[in-house]
Protein backbone atom coordinates (compact mmCIF):
# COMPACT_ATOMS: atom_id res chain seq x y z
CA UNK A 1 0.00 0.00 0.00
CA UNK A 2 1.43 3.34 -1.04
CA UNK A 3 0.25 6.37 0.89
CA UNK A 4 0.60 9.75 -0.78
CA UNK A 5 0.20 12.79 1.46
CA UNK A 6 0.14 16.42 0.35
CA UNK A 7 0.19 18.97 3.15
CA UNK A 8 -1.40 22.05 1.60
CA UNK A 9 0.71 25.21 2.17
CA UNK A 10 3.64 23.40 3.86
CA UNK A 11 6.52 25.65 2.72
CA UNK A 12 10.10 24.36 2.57
CA UNK A 13 11.08 27.20 4.92
CA UNK A 14 8.45 26.18 7.47
CA UNK A 15 9.55 22.54 7.32
CA UNK A 16 13.24 23.44 7.65
CA UNK A 17 12.64 25.63 10.71
CA UNK A 18 9.73 23.88 12.45
CA UNK A 19 9.95 20.13 11.81
CA UNK A 20 13.09 19.86 13.99
CA UNK A 21 11.08 21.44 16.84
CA UNK A 22 8.50 18.63 16.79
CA UNK A 23 8.64 15.66 19.20
CA UNK A 24 10.54 12.48 18.27
CA UNK A 25 7.29 10.54 18.69
CA UNK A 26 5.55 12.50 15.90
CA UNK A 27 4.80 11.54 12.33
CA UNK A 28 7.29 13.93 10.74
CA UNK A 29 10.14 12.64 12.91
CA UNK A 30 9.20 9.07 12.01
CA UNK A 31 9.27 9.78 8.27
CA UNK A 32 12.61 11.59 8.64
CA UNK A 33 14.08 8.69 10.64
CA UNK A 34 12.79 5.96 8.33
CA UNK A 35 13.02 7.84 5.04
CA UNK A 36 14.64 10.58 2.97
CA UNK A 37 13.91 14.29 3.44
CA UNK A 38 14.34 16.56 0.43
CA UNK A 39 14.46 20.02 1.98
CA UNK A 40 14.14 22.04 -1.21
CA UNK A 41 11.84 20.62 -3.89
CA UNK A 42 11.15 23.33 -6.44
CA UNK A 43 8.25 23.92 -8.76
CA UNK A 44 9.09 25.19 -12.23
CA UNK A 45 6.02 27.42 -12.47
CA UNK A 46 5.09 30.83 -11.09
CA UNK A 47 1.45 30.23 -10.12
CA UNK A 48 2.07 28.55 -6.76
CA UNK A 49 -1.51 27.60 -5.95
CA UNK A 50 -3.30 24.39 -5.03
CA UNK A 51 -4.57 23.19 -8.43
CA UNK A 52 -1.33 23.91 -10.34
CA UNK A 53 0.67 22.39 -7.44
CA UNK A 54 -1.33 19.17 -7.05
CA UNK A 55 -1.50 18.64 -10.82
CA UNK A 56 2.28 19.17 -11.11
CA UNK A 57 2.96 16.69 -8.30
CA UNK A 58 0.80 13.93 -9.77
CA UNK A 59 1.73 14.42 -13.45
CA UNK A 60 5.25 15.87 -13.46
CA UNK A 61 3.95 18.51 -15.88
CA UNK A 62 4.05 22.29 -15.55
CA UNK A 63 0.74 24.20 -15.93
CA UNK A 64 1.52 25.17 -19.53
CA UNK A 65 1.57 21.47 -20.43
CA UNK A 66 -1.13 20.26 -18.04
CA UNK A 67 -3.70 23.00 -18.68
CA UNK A 68 -4.13 23.49 -14.92
CA UNK A 69 -3.07 27.14 -14.86
CA UNK A 70 -5.06 28.47 -11.88
CA UNK A 71 -7.43 27.42 -9.10
CA UNK A 72 -10.36 29.35 -10.45
CA UNK A 73 -11.88 30.82 -13.58
CA UNK A 74 -14.49 33.53 -14.08
CA UNK A 75 -17.99 32.12 -14.41
CA UNK A 76 -19.00 33.56 -17.81
CA UNK A 77 -22.61 32.50 -17.37
CA UNK A 78 -22.82 33.82 -13.84
CA UNK A 79 -23.96 37.06 -12.26
CA UNK A 80 -22.49 40.42 -13.36
CA UNK A 81 -19.27 41.22 -11.56
CA UNK A 82 -17.49 38.02 -12.56
CA UNK A 83 -17.87 35.35 -9.88
CA UNK A 84 -14.96 32.94 -9.60
CA UNK A 85 -15.61 29.20 -9.78
CA UNK A 86 -13.37 26.14 -9.54
CA UNK A 87 -11.34 25.43 -12.68
CA UNK A 88 -12.48 21.81 -12.27
CA UNK A 89 -16.19 22.59 -12.20
CA UNK A 90 -17.80 20.63 -15.02
CA UNK A 91 -21.44 21.33 -15.93
CA UNK A 92 -21.57 17.97 -17.73
CA UNK A 93 -21.27 16.26 -14.33
CA UNK A 94 -23.34 16.31 -11.17
CA UNK A 95 -22.44 16.58 -7.50
CA UNK A 96 -22.91 13.26 -5.71
CA UNK A 97 -23.47 13.01 -1.98
CA UNK A 98 -24.77 10.30 0.37
CA UNK A 99 -28.27 10.73 -1.07
CA UNK A 100 -27.08 10.25 -4.67
CA UNK A 101 -26.49 12.50 -7.69
CA UNK A 102 -27.88 16.05 -7.71
CA UNK A 103 -28.57 16.90 -11.35
CA UNK A 104 -29.10 20.59 -10.51
CA UNK A 105 -25.64 20.99 -8.89
CA UNK A 106 -22.60 20.88 -11.22
CA UNK A 107 -19.87 18.49 -10.13
CA UNK A 108 -16.12 18.65 -10.68
CA UNK A 109 -14.12 16.54 -13.09
CA UNK A 110 -10.61 16.02 -14.45
CA UNK A 111 -11.62 17.16 -17.97
CA UNK A 112 -9.37 20.25 -17.82
CA UNK A 113 -6.22 18.12 -17.37
CA UNK A 114 -4.38 17.46 -20.64
CA UNK A 115 -1.70 15.01 -19.46
CA UNK A 116 -1.57 11.64 -17.72
CA UNK A 117 -1.28 11.18 -13.97
CA UNK A 118 0.57 8.59 -11.89
CA UNK A 119 -2.81 7.02 -11.08
CA UNK A 120 -3.64 6.84 -14.80
CA UNK A 121 -0.37 4.94 -15.42
CA UNK A 122 -1.24 2.63 -12.55
CA UNK A 123 -4.79 2.02 -13.84
CA UNK A 124 -3.47 1.30 -17.35
CA UNK A 125 -0.82 -1.14 -16.12
CA UNK A 126 -2.97 -2.74 -13.43
CA UNK A 127 -6.72 -2.55 -14.08
CA UNK A 128 -7.24 -4.21 -10.67
CA UNK A 129 -5.42 -1.41 -8.81
CA UNK A 130 -7.16 0.19 -5.85
CA UNK A 131 -6.95 4.01 -5.94
CA UNK A 132 -8.62 6.17 -3.31
CA UNK A 133 -8.13 9.92 -3.05
CA UNK A 134 -9.41 12.22 -0.31
CA UNK A 135 -9.23 15.96 0.27
CA UNK A 136 -11.01 18.99 1.68
CA UNK A 137 -10.99 20.42 -1.91
CA UNK A 138 -11.91 19.04 -5.33
CA UNK A 139 -8.51 20.21 -6.65
CA UNK A 140 -6.78 18.33 -3.82
CA UNK A 141 -8.50 15.01 -4.57
CA UNK A 142 -8.92 14.85 -8.33
CA UNK A 143 -5.36 14.84 -9.70
CA UNK A 144 -4.17 12.19 -7.25
CA UNK A 145 -7.06 9.89 -8.12
CA UNK A 146 -6.63 10.30 -11.87
CA UNK A 147 -9.26 9.55 -14.50
CA UNK A 148 -10.52 6.28 -13.08
CA UNK A 149 -10.14 6.24 -9.30
CA UNK A 150 -11.81 3.62 -7.15
CA UNK A 151 -13.04 6.67 -5.23
CA UNK A 152 -12.25 10.40 -5.18
CA UNK A 153 -13.95 12.27 -2.37
CA UNK A 154 -13.75 15.86 -1.14
CA UNK A 155 -15.45 18.24 1.27
CA UNK A 156 -18.12 20.70 0.18
CA UNK A 157 -18.10 23.37 2.90
CA UNK A 158 -21.28 25.08 1.63
CA UNK A 159 -23.23 21.88 2.14
CA UNK A 160 -21.11 20.78 5.11
CA UNK A 161 -20.60 17.26 3.75
CA UNK A 162 -18.22 15.08 1.78
CA UNK A 163 -19.09 14.62 -1.88
CA UNK A 164 -17.85 13.10 -5.13
CA UNK A 165 -18.87 13.73 -8.73
CA UNK A 166 -20.76 11.71 -11.33
CA UNK A 167 -17.47 11.96 -13.28
CA UNK A 168 -16.07 9.38 -10.87
CA UNK A 169 -18.94 7.48 -9.24
CA UNK A 170 -22.72 7.23 -9.10
CA UNK A 171 -22.70 7.01 -5.32
CA UNK A 172 -20.62 8.12 -2.37
CA UNK A 173 -18.67 5.36 -0.60
CA UNK A 174 -20.14 4.49 2.79
CA UNK A 175 -16.86 5.32 4.57
CA UNK A 176 -16.99 8.93 3.29
CA UNK A 177 -18.56 10.42 6.40
CA UNK A 178 -16.50 12.38 8.92
CA UNK A 179 -16.30 11.02 12.48
CA UNK A 180 -17.45 13.34 15.30
CA UNK A 181 -14.97 15.99 16.41
CA UNK A 182 -14.54 17.89 19.72
CA UNK A 183 -16.85 20.84 20.37
CA UNK A 184 -13.93 23.24 20.68
CA UNK A 185 -10.46 23.58 19.22
CA UNK A 186 -8.07 24.00 22.12
CA UNK A 187 -4.28 24.11 22.23
CA UNK A 188 -2.77 20.63 22.37
CA UNK A 189 0.37 21.88 24.12
CA UNK A 190 -0.01 25.53 25.25
CA UNK A 191 3.56 25.81 26.58
CA UNK A 192 5.08 24.52 23.33
CA UNK A 193 2.95 26.82 21.16
CA UNK A 194 3.58 29.96 23.22
CA UNK A 195 7.32 29.18 23.29
CA UNK A 196 7.49 28.94 19.48
CA UNK A 197 4.98 31.44 18.07
CA UNK A 198 6.48 34.85 17.32
CA UNK A 199 3.17 36.68 17.61
CA UNK A 200 0.46 36.75 20.31
CA UNK A 201 -2.70 34.62 20.06
CA UNK A 202 -4.75 37.79 19.47
CA UNK A 203 -2.46 39.02 16.66
CA UNK A 204 -3.99 41.75 14.51
CA UNK A 205 -4.75 40.54 10.96
CA UNK A 206 -6.17 37.16 11.95
CA UNK A 207 -9.55 36.32 10.42
CA UNK A 208 -12.75 35.28 12.13
CA UNK A 209 -14.56 32.55 10.18
CA UNK A 210 -18.21 33.46 10.85
CA UNK A 211 -17.88 33.56 14.63
CA UNK A 212 -15.18 30.86 15.02
CA UNK A 213 -13.03 33.57 16.63
CA UNK A 214 -9.38 34.61 16.52
CA UNK A 215 -8.22 33.31 19.93
CA UNK A 216 -8.23 29.96 21.69
CA UNK A 217 -10.47 28.16 22.43
CA UNK A 218 -12.39 28.22 19.13
CA UNK A 219 -15.97 26.98 19.62
CA UNK A 220 -17.63 25.30 16.63
CA UNK A 221 -21.08 26.13 18.01
CA UNK A 222 -20.23 29.84 17.78
CA UNK A 223 -19.54 29.61 14.04
CA UNK A 224 -22.36 30.38 11.64
CA UNK A 225 -21.04 27.91 9.06
CA UNK A 226 -19.97 24.63 10.68
CA UNK A 227 -18.39 23.46 7.40
CA UNK A 228 -16.18 26.52 7.04
CA UNK A 229 -15.15 26.31 10.70
CA UNK A 230 -14.38 22.59 10.46
CA UNK A 231 -12.07 22.95 7.46
CA UNK A 232 -10.25 25.75 9.34
CA UNK A 233 -9.37 23.38 12.18
CA UNK A 234 -7.00 20.41 12.57
CA UNK A 235 -10.03 18.13 13.01
CA UNK A 236 -10.76 18.34 9.28
CA UNK A 237 -7.53 16.50 8.50
CA UNK A 238 -8.16 14.05 11.34
CA UNK A 239 -11.43 13.28 9.58
CA UNK A 240 -9.64 12.65 6.26
CA UNK A 241 -7.10 10.31 7.86
CA UNK A 242 -9.88 8.43 9.67
CA UNK A 243 -11.76 8.06 6.39
CA UNK A 244 -8.59 6.83 4.67
CA UNK A 245 -8.38 4.05 7.25
CA UNK A 246 -12.10 3.46 6.84
CA UNK A 247 -11.59 3.00 3.11
CA UNK A 248 -8.78 0.49 3.70
CA UNK A 249 -10.91 -1.42 6.21
CA UNK A 250 -14.02 -1.42 4.02
CA UNK A 251 -12.05 -2.82 1.15
CA UNK A 252 -10.37 -5.46 3.28
CA UNK A 253 -13.71 -6.84 4.44
CA UNK A 254 -14.66 -9.56 1.95
CA UNK A 255 -18.38 -8.91 2.46
CA UNK A 256 -18.09 -5.21 1.64
CA UNK A 257 -19.94 -4.17 -1.49
CA UNK A 258 -17.02 -2.13 -2.78
CA UNK A 259 -14.79 -5.04 -3.58
CA UNK A 260 -14.72 -8.68 -4.46
CA UNK A 261 -10.95 -8.75 -4.00
CA UNK A 262 -9.26 -10.93 -1.44
CA UNK A 263 -8.12 -9.47 1.86
CA UNK A 264 -4.52 -10.27 0.96
CA UNK A 265 -4.41 -7.29 -1.46
CA UNK A 266 -1.92 -8.61 -4.02
CA UNK A 267 -3.00 -5.72 -6.27
CA UNK A 268 -1.27 -2.31 -5.98
CA UNK A 269 -3.02 0.19 -3.76
CA UNK A 270 -2.68 3.96 -3.69
CA UNK A 271 -4.31 6.00 -0.99
CA UNK A 272 -3.84 9.73 -1.50
CA UNK A 273 -4.76 12.26 1.16
CA UNK A 274 -4.51 16.00 0.57
CA UNK A 275 -4.41 17.67 3.98
CA UNK A 276 -5.73 21.20 3.50
CA UNK A 277 -6.60 22.29 7.04
CA UNK A 278 -3.05 23.66 7.14
CA UNK A 279 -3.90 25.86 4.15
CA UNK A 280 -7.19 27.20 5.51
CA UNK A 281 -5.57 27.87 8.88
CA UNK A 282 -2.72 29.74 7.17
CA UNK A 283 -5.15 31.73 5.03
CA UNK A 284 -7.19 32.68 8.09
CA UNK A 285 -4.63 33.20 10.87
CA UNK A 286 -1.27 33.37 9.05
CA UNK A 287 1.68 30.96 9.37
CA UNK A 288 3.03 32.58 12.54
CA UNK A 289 -0.19 32.29 14.53
CA UNK A 290 -0.82 30.11 17.56
CA UNK A 291 -3.38 28.38 15.37
CA UNK A 292 -0.73 27.53 12.74
CA UNK A 293 1.67 26.17 15.37
CA UNK A 294 -1.07 24.09 17.00
CA UNK A 295 -2.12 22.82 13.56
CA UNK A 296 1.46 21.65 12.88
CA UNK A 297 1.70 19.97 16.28
CA UNK A 298 -1.68 18.26 15.91
CA UNK A 299 -1.00 17.19 12.31
CA UNK A 300 2.30 15.70 13.48
CA UNK A 301 0.48 13.70 16.17
CA UNK A 302 -2.30 12.71 13.76
CA UNK A 303 0.24 11.41 11.25
CA UNK A 304 1.97 9.37 13.99
CA UNK A 305 -1.38 7.76 14.88
CA UNK A 306 -2.13 7.16 11.19
CA UNK A 307 1.22 5.45 10.65
CA UNK A 308 0.66 3.31 13.78
CA UNK A 309 -2.71 2.31 12.35
CA UNK A 310 -1.03 1.33 9.06
CA UNK A 311 1.53 -0.72 11.03
CA UNK A 312 -1.31 -2.52 12.79
CA UNK A 313 -3.10 -3.33 9.53
CA UNK A 314 -0.21 -3.95 7.14
CA UNK A 315 2.94 -4.31 9.23
CA UNK A 316 5.70 -1.65 9.15
CA UNK A 317 7.15 -3.14 5.95
CA UNK A 318 3.72 -3.34 4.30
CA UNK A 319 3.34 0.32 3.46
CA UNK A 320 5.31 3.13 1.88
CA UNK A 321 4.65 6.86 2.11
CA UNK A 322 5.51 9.99 0.21
CA UNK A 323 4.70 13.43 1.61
CA UNK A 324 5.07 16.82 -0.08
CA UNK A 325 3.26 20.13 -0.47
CA UNK A 326 1.51 21.96 -3.27
CA UNK A 327 3.03 25.38 -2.47
CA UNK A 328 4.43 27.42 0.39
CA UNK A 329 3.32 30.56 2.18
CA UNK A 330 4.43 33.94 3.49
CA UNK A 331 4.20 36.00 6.67
CA UNK A 332 0.93 37.84 7.23
CA UNK A 333 1.35 41.65 6.68
CA UNK A 334 0.40 42.54 10.27
CA UNK A 335 2.75 39.87 11.67
CA UNK A 336 5.49 41.14 9.36
CA UNK A 337 5.65 44.27 11.54
CA UNK A 338 6.72 42.09 14.49
CA UNK A 339 10.55 41.84 14.17
CA UNK A 340 10.62 38.42 15.86
CA UNK A 341 8.41 37.04 13.08
CA UNK A 342 11.07 37.83 10.46
CA UNK A 343 14.42 36.78 11.95
CA UNK A 344 15.94 36.70 8.45
CA UNK A 345 15.66 40.50 8.20
CA UNK A 346 18.16 42.88 9.75
CA UNK A 347 17.09 45.55 12.26
CA UNK A 348 16.43 48.09 9.52
CA UNK A 349 14.01 45.62 7.96
CA UNK A 350 15.10 46.07 4.38
CA UNK A 351 18.45 44.73 3.34
CA UNK A 352 18.57 41.06 4.20
CA UNK A 353 16.02 39.74 1.72
CA UNK A 354 18.59 39.16 -1.01
CA UNK A 355 20.62 36.87 1.19
CA UNK A 356 17.69 34.83 2.46
CA UNK A 357 17.70 31.35 0.97
CA UNK A 358 13.92 31.36 0.59
CA UNK A 359 13.70 34.90 -0.84
CA UNK A 360 11.51 36.01 2.05
CA UNK A 361 10.56 39.67 2.22
CA UNK A 362 11.73 42.43 4.50
CA UNK A 363 9.98 45.79 4.61
CA UNK A 364 6.25 46.42 4.26
CA UNK A 365 3.98 43.96 2.46
CA UNK A 366 0.25 43.95 1.74
CA UNK A 367 -2.82 42.28 0.31
CA UNK A 368 -4.42 42.81 -3.09
CA UNK A 369 -8.21 42.39 -2.91
CA UNK A 370 -9.20 40.86 -6.28
CA UNK A 371 -12.82 42.00 -6.24
CA UNK A 372 -11.89 45.60 -5.39
CA UNK A 373 -9.19 45.45 -8.04
CA UNK A 374 -11.72 44.28 -10.65
CA UNK A 375 -13.97 47.28 -9.85
CA UNK A 376 -11.04 49.70 -10.29
CA UNK A 377 -9.89 48.07 -13.53
CA UNK A 378 -13.43 48.11 -14.97
CA UNK A 379 -13.66 51.84 -14.26
CA UNK A 380 -10.32 52.37 -16.01
CA UNK A 381 -11.43 50.31 -19.00
CA UNK A 382 -14.66 52.27 -19.34
CA UNK A 383 -12.76 55.55 -19.09
CA UNK A 384 -10.52 54.44 -21.99
CA UNK A 385 -13.09 52.60 -24.14
CA UNK A 386 -16.56 53.74 -23.10
CA UNK A 387 -19.30 51.45 -21.86
CA UNK A 388 -19.27 49.03 -24.81
CA UNK A 389 -22.23 48.00 -26.95
CA UNK A 390 -23.71 45.66 -24.33
CA UNK A 391 -23.68 42.78 -26.80
CA UNK A 392 -20.73 41.00 -25.25
CA UNK A 393 -20.93 37.37 -24.32
CA UNK A 394 -20.55 38.33 -20.68
CA UNK A 395 -22.42 41.13 -18.96
CA UNK A 396 -19.22 43.04 -18.27
CA UNK A 397 -18.13 45.04 -21.33
CA UNK A 398 -14.34 44.76 -21.09
CA UNK A 399 -13.02 43.08 -17.92
CA UNK A 400 -14.58 39.69 -17.14
CA UNK A 401 -12.89 39.60 -13.76
CA UNK A 402 -9.76 39.09 -11.69
CA UNK A 403 -8.82 35.51 -10.78
CA UNK A 404 -5.39 35.31 -9.15
CA UNK A 405 -2.96 35.87 -10.89
CA UNK A 406 -4.85 37.06 -13.97
CA UNK A 407 -6.81 40.02 -15.21
CA UNK A 408 -9.27 38.35 -17.58
CA UNK A 409 -10.68 40.24 -20.55
CA UNK A 410 -14.06 39.72 -22.16
CA UNK A 411 -14.24 38.50 -25.76
CA UNK A 412 -15.14 42.07 -26.76
CA UNK A 413 -11.91 43.36 -25.23
CA UNK A 414 -9.91 40.62 -26.96
CA UNK A 415 -11.52 41.56 -30.29
CA UNK A 416 -10.55 45.26 -30.05
CA UNK A 417 -8.45 46.70 -32.89
CA UNK A 418 -4.75 47.06 -32.18
CA UNK A 419 -4.87 50.75 -31.21
CA UNK A 420 -7.73 50.45 -28.73
CA UNK A 421 -6.43 47.12 -27.42
CA UNK A 422 -3.03 48.62 -26.70
CA UNK A 423 -4.64 51.65 -25.05
CA UNK A 424 -6.59 49.32 -22.75
CA UNK A 425 -3.54 47.24 -21.83
CA UNK A 426 -1.41 50.33 -21.20
CA UNK A 427 -4.03 51.95 -18.94
CA UNK A 428 -4.61 48.77 -16.92
CA UNK A 429 -0.88 48.14 -16.56
CA UNK A 430 -0.37 51.70 -15.30
CA UNK A 431 -3.17 51.20 -12.74
CA UNK A 432 -1.70 47.92 -11.54
CA UNK A 433 1.88 49.15 -11.26
CA UNK A 434 0.70 52.13 -9.20
CA UNK A 435 0.04 49.60 -6.42
CA UNK A 436 3.04 48.87 -4.26
CA UNK A 437 1.94 45.23 -3.94
CA UNK A 438 2.38 44.52 -7.66
CA UNK A 439 5.90 44.13 -9.04
CA UNK A 440 5.22 43.37 -12.70
CA UNK A 441 2.41 43.02 -15.21
CA UNK A 442 3.10 40.57 -18.02
CA UNK A 443 1.04 40.60 -21.21
CA UNK A 444 0.73 36.87 -21.87
CA UNK A 445 0.62 37.48 -25.65
CA UNK A 446 4.26 38.48 -25.41
CA UNK A 447 5.43 35.19 -23.89
CA UNK A 448 7.52 32.96 -26.15
CA UNK A 449 5.83 29.96 -27.81
CA UNK A 450 8.53 27.77 -26.27
CA UNK A 451 9.51 28.44 -22.67
CA UNK A 452 13.18 28.59 -21.64
CA UNK A 453 14.99 25.52 -20.32
CA UNK A 454 14.07 24.65 -16.76
CA UNK A 455 17.48 25.66 -15.49
CA UNK A 456 16.16 29.18 -16.10
CA UNK A 457 14.18 30.15 -13.01
CA UNK A 458 13.77 33.83 -13.87
CA UNK A 459 10.30 35.26 -13.24
CA UNK A 460 9.69 35.40 -17.01
CA UNK A 461 10.54 31.72 -17.43
CA UNK A 462 8.42 30.71 -14.42
CA UNK A 463 5.48 32.75 -15.72
CA UNK A 464 5.91 31.25 -19.20
CA UNK A 465 5.59 27.72 -17.79
CA UNK A 466 2.56 28.81 -15.76
CA UNK A 467 0.46 30.12 -18.65
CA UNK A 468 -1.63 28.41 -21.34
CA UNK A 469 0.01 27.80 -24.72
CA UNK A 470 -2.25 30.31 -26.49
CA UNK A 471 -4.62 32.86 -25.04
CA UNK A 472 -8.20 31.85 -25.63
CA UNK A 473 -7.31 28.24 -26.35
CA UNK A 474 -8.40 27.13 -22.92
CA UNK A 475 -11.16 28.39 -20.68
CA UNK A 476 -8.53 28.94 -18.00
CA UNK A 477 -5.91 31.63 -17.71
CA UNK A 478 -6.20 35.27 -18.64
CA UNK A 479 -4.72 38.24 -20.42
CA UNK A 480 -2.51 40.11 -17.97
CA UNK A 481 -0.40 38.10 -15.50
CA UNK A 482 0.15 40.05 -12.28
CA UNK A 483 3.33 39.26 -10.36
CA UNK A 484 3.12 40.29 -6.70
CA UNK A 485 6.06 41.93 -4.95
CA UNK A 486 7.82 39.46 -2.60
CA UNK A 487 5.68 39.02 0.53
CA UNK A 488 2.57 40.70 -0.91
CA UNK A 489 -0.26 38.50 -2.17
CA UNK A 490 -3.75 38.29 -3.61
CA UNK A 491 -6.29 38.05 -0.83
CA UNK A 492 -7.61 34.49 -0.76
CA UNK A 493 -11.02 35.76 0.42
CA UNK A 494 -11.29 33.01 3.03
CA UNK A 495 -11.93 35.89 5.46
CA UNK A 496 -11.73 38.97 3.25
CA UNK A 497 -8.76 41.20 4.06
CA UNK A 498 -7.33 38.86 6.71
CA UNK A 499 -4.71 36.14 7.04
CA UNK A 500 -2.03 35.20 4.53
CA UNK A 501 -1.64 33.58 1.13
CA UNK A 502 0.68 32.25 -1.59
CA UNK A 503 0.81 32.17 -5.38
CA UNK A 504 4.06 34.01 -6.14
CA UNK A 505 7.14 32.79 -8.07
CA UNK A 506 9.48 33.30 -5.09
CA UNK A 507 11.05 30.44 -3.14
CA UNK A 508 9.02 30.97 0.04
CA UNK A 509 6.03 29.94 -2.13
CA UNK A 510 7.76 27.79 -4.78
CA UNK A 511 9.96 25.52 -2.65
CA UNK A 512 8.37 22.68 -0.65
CA UNK A 513 9.68 19.75 1.38
CA UNK A 514 9.32 16.10 0.43
CA UNK A 515 9.63 12.96 2.53
CA UNK A 516 9.70 9.41 1.19
CA UNK A 517 9.62 6.30 3.36
CA UNK A 518 9.73 2.78 1.96
CA UNK A 519 11.63 0.17 3.99
CA UNK A 520 14.44 -1.32 1.91
CA UNK A 521 13.67 0.87 -1.09
CA UNK A 522 14.30 4.45 0.01
CA UNK A 523 17.32 5.42 2.09
CA UNK A 524 16.53 6.02 5.76
CA UNK A 525 17.74 9.07 7.67
CA UNK A 526 19.01 10.88 4.57
CA UNK A 527 18.63 14.64 4.20
CA UNK A 528 19.15 16.35 0.84
CA UNK A 529 19.71 20.07 1.06
CA UNK A 530 20.27 20.88 -2.61
CA UNK A 531 17.32 21.88 -4.84
CA UNK A 532 15.49 19.02 -6.60
CA UNK A 533 12.87 19.24 -9.37
CA UNK A 534 9.22 18.76 -8.34
CA UNK A 535 9.14 15.84 -10.79
CA UNK A 536 10.89 13.69 -8.16
CA UNK A 537 7.47 13.26 -6.55
CA UNK A 538 5.67 11.70 -9.55
CA UNK A 539 8.72 9.61 -10.45
CA UNK A 540 9.19 8.24 -6.92
CA UNK A 541 5.47 7.59 -6.44
CA UNK A 542 5.31 5.69 -9.75
CA UNK A 543 8.37 3.63 -8.81
CA UNK A 544 6.84 2.71 -5.45
CA UNK A 545 3.70 1.57 -7.28
CA UNK A 546 5.80 -0.43 -9.73
CA UNK A 547 4.74 1.45 -12.85
CA UNK A 548 6.39 3.75 -15.34
CA UNK A 549 6.18 7.44 -14.47
CA UNK A 550 3.88 9.73 -16.47
CA UNK A 551 5.56 11.08 -19.62
CA UNK A 552 6.49 14.43 -18.09
CA UNK A 553 8.24 12.79 -15.11
CA UNK A 554 10.37 10.27 -16.97
CA UNK A 555 14.04 10.93 -16.45
CA UNK A 556 13.35 12.81 -13.21
CA UNK A 557 15.25 11.91 -10.03
CA UNK A 558 13.89 8.81 -8.27
CA UNK A 559 14.31 8.20 -4.54
CA UNK A 560 13.66 4.47 -4.97
CA UNK A 561 16.83 2.40 -5.09
CA UNK A 562 16.10 -0.59 -7.27
CA UNK A 563 17.03 -3.91 -5.71
CA UNK A 564 19.83 -5.53 -7.79
ZN1 LIG B 1 -4.13 28.15 -0.25
Boltz pocket constraint, residues with backbone or C-beta under 6 A from the ligand:
constraints:
  - pocket:
      binder: B
      contacts: [[A, 9], [A, 50], [A, 279], [A, 280], [A, 283], [A, 492], [A, 502]]
      max_distance: 6.0
